[in-house]
Amino acid sequence: MDKFIRRTLEYLVHKFSRNPLAQTVGGTAEGEDNRDPNFKELMCQAGSEGIVLLENNGILPLEENKCVSVFGRVAHNYMYCGYGSGGDVRTNTCTSLIEGLRQSNTIKINEELAKFYADFATSKKGYIDDQVWGHWPRYYKEAKLTKSIVEHAKEFSDTAIVVIGRAAGEDRENILKAGGFYLLKEEFEMLDVVTKTFDKVIIIINAGNVIDLSWTEKYKDKISALLYAWQGGEQSGPQIAKILSGEINPSGKLTDTIAKNYKDYISSKNFGDQDANIYFEDIFVGYRYFETFAKDKVLYPFGHGLSYTNFEITPANFEIKNGNISITVTVKNTGKFAGKEAVCLYVSKPDSELPQSAIDLVDFEKTDLINPGEEQIIAFEINENQLTSFDDVGKTPFKNSFVLCKGTYEFYIGTSVRKTTKAGVFTQHETTQVKHVGSTLPLQNEITRLSYTKNNGVMQETTEIVKTELATLKQRILDNLPKDIPQTQNNYTFKQVLDNEITIEDFVTSLSIEELEDLSRGEGMMHSPLGMDGNAGAYGGISKKLQDKGIPAIITADGPAGLRLKRYGSLLPCGTQLACTFNKKLIQELFETLGKEIAAYGVDVILSPGMNIHRNPLGGRNFEYYSEDPIVSGKIASAAVKGLQTYGFSACPKHFAFNNQETGRNRNDSILSERAMREIYLKGFEICVKESNPKNLMVAYNKGNGVWCHYSYDLAQKILRDEWGYEGLVITDWWMQSSKSQEFPQMKNNAYRVRGSVDVLMPGGKHFFDHSKESDGTLIETYGQNEGITLGEMQRTAIRVLKVCKDKLRK
Ligand code: BGC
């Protein structure tokens, strides 16, 4: 009952308040339109390369001029993206599936059936209410089909397409109900009657999350083809039409395992709690669990995806030189259609001291378009860092270190985790320490995690206890406090920095405590008057004093699917779909083109990419993120960052680091071992930071092992900067929870944050959802006190902010 009252109150508050975050996808826009008309083709190409063909009995590609009857109202009201800041782009150029098919030169549609659905979609019964933040529909009401409608449709063609649509989003988890993870009664009725009537049935799933597909077993013989088409952005319709017609040969591969049942996902027992979730599965996330413990529970494995042609992937060369491994692979098109192939390199590590996943992805590449009979060589270069494991409990002599365990490392090449060929082996004779990092973000209480033992080669699931470490954080912080730079009375201007007359460090000496404080927070609100309408907020030169010195405001805007402003923007395919391309080059090119749009709209930092791990299929923001695998997440995010930053603007990977669910998203605690952190949840960010140098990075709302990410010194300083060498700025997610430091109890909120090396509070304001322009005073209240905030810490933040400001003026 309590829950019901709370949800109702929340609903009313959202409905009747002017929510600054309200979803306006497809909403109207004002002002000039700076979209590049040529961008559509690239979006369409990326979208179609991300569509995954799960089944095909030969019906696809469709014969030329094939007439199809399309069932399912989402074909008309296509779900182009997920909800919230990761999908909310104002575009007036979305092309639905039905329209995409209509525009295709080679597919004909049953227009009478299309009219039936179009009428339903515009009727009162078919009305879609998607205006209230966090209450968006996960499905759209389906039209009632009668047997005679379906039988009549059959007179037009022997081939039907059935489309199932789902959406989830920010603050809108998917749920284990009909209309959420499961199909609706009406959808089953539609499948029943269509599969009974038509000989050939193609199913298209239009969803940002993985949804239940167990029902495909029931209709198995009746389903001619099954496509996971995700949420393809504004070019959704044309990209699917190109796949169906064969104009583009499908080459998308799953970046998540599709299990037979929800319960088969190991995280399902520990997901969705408002307050705390123990990551019991540890490193065994996604295919790492299924391939190690439960192969029989998989419906479609990680990396699965069909093509209209066949490829032979053969190892060509395997060489070990100075600890580095070079692997070359020949990919030959042995079929009849030109096509591309994703080539994955996997390793099976020895489980000498530490339990290991049966298989781990190491790297991947996508081929160019290969003509029938032709081949391409793909090369991988691997170093020992890519093969390490993290010992968090001292099973090797090197506790809290990345280690290379002794034994044989077997390398496999192929596509899915199930379709591989051995490429070579590498033997490590002794367990060695590759890097000692110490204990970081330790558990506050011991937890139990999944493990195994092997008796005579027979694997048995077991559990093991992971103990907490003694806290050393306070001393580590005090030992590494940045030095104060003595203040001066100089009246420097920022222009002097630009003209190289003085350094940023010199300039900072002339800033007052109040000015330093202003540089550590955003201007106060979304839609900041300092930037274009619809922006997400501003930082940098936010006060008159700073502006008078020549410091520019830095304007931020969402997000992963394109620019979220009150201007027309291009709506990209969702993150998961982009990752399913396995095509780093294409993603970089796509985001580079988006970078041009950013330039035209005067935005400095785009709050993208979203790159948290798909820990569970219900995760509301999975659509924005890339994969259950950190290598895919890291490499695809790097490509996006490189593309976005081509013209000098900044990307902002998010949400660092354990933001894996929307339930209680800004208060729950992700409780996990340091090994799971290092090998899974931090790994993608590490790759992204090291490969692509983002200039901004956003920490998550929630906690990791009891510490809010926006106060976590271990995350923002120790791991990100000291270990990975990150040189950019760290900003909070939009508003943060008030809290006191455990180590320095006199410090709270902004002092606690700046001590944690989290530079800028976004979008500013005094409290959660507060839009006032003043600060809450907490940063400087301990200045001058024993162990209070220091000048050096405030200057450290200011220097980082000013580097971004200098970059802006240099562009
Ligand atoms: C989201 C971020 C987003 C920010 C600004 C937050 O609620 O979690 O991903 O960038 O809002 O819109």
Residues whose N, C-alpha, C, O or C-beta is under 5 A from the ligand:
A	BS01	BGC	S85 A536 D558 L607 D733 W734
